[in-house]
């Protein structure tokens, strides 16, 4: 490691200046981080959801993931999407992370605990399934592959009956 990369920000003033310049850069061009994505629809959805989250969208209702820069159903199996405190992708009875199965052809998502082999109860896990189904529908719609299940998934995501 060279001296430049090993340098750390030391004083409180330096830390404040670094944080301020980082924040200013992020605020100046919030959607530049998606400019390199080849899927324009995904990039637009990421931008829209980032903006909506700033004005009140529950981050757990997103159909995209700003961390992985992907549709939620593409990365929901990542350990980063396990939130023990809220119960997202978590089995409280067995105290372990829950496995996710995404079937893009059928447009379905299911969760299953690897220990008890059941879908853990609770609103957080139902929310994960709902958000992933909406993500599947949005991605399929963008590819022009609107499957028969797409309208049902969109309606369920909005709380409508079909």
WOLIN-V819779 format. One record per backbone hydrogen bond with DSSP energy under -1.0 kcal/mol. CO is the residue of the C=O (numbers start at 1). NH is the residue of the N-H. If there is no record, write none. Layout:
BEGIN
CO,NH  CO,NH
END
This chain:
BEGIN
2,6  11,15  12,16  13,17  14,18  15,19  16,20  17,21  18,22  19,23  20,24  21,25  22,26  23,27  24,28  25,29  29,32  31,34  32,35  34,37  38,40  39,43  40,44  41,45  42,46  43,47  44,48  45,49  46,50  47,51  48,52  49,53  50,54  52,57  53,56  58,61  63,72  65,69  65,70  70,65  71,74  72,75  72,76  75,78  78,81  79,82  83,87  83,88  87,90  88,83  89,98  91,95  91,96  96,91  99,112  101,110  103,107  103,108  108,103  110,101  112,99  113,117  118,113  122,126  123,127  124,128  125,129  126,130  127,131  128,132  129,133  130,134  131,135  132,136  133,137  134,138  135,139  136,140  137,141  138,142  139,143  140,145  147,150  149,153  150,154  151,155  152,156  153,157  154,158  155,160  156,159
END
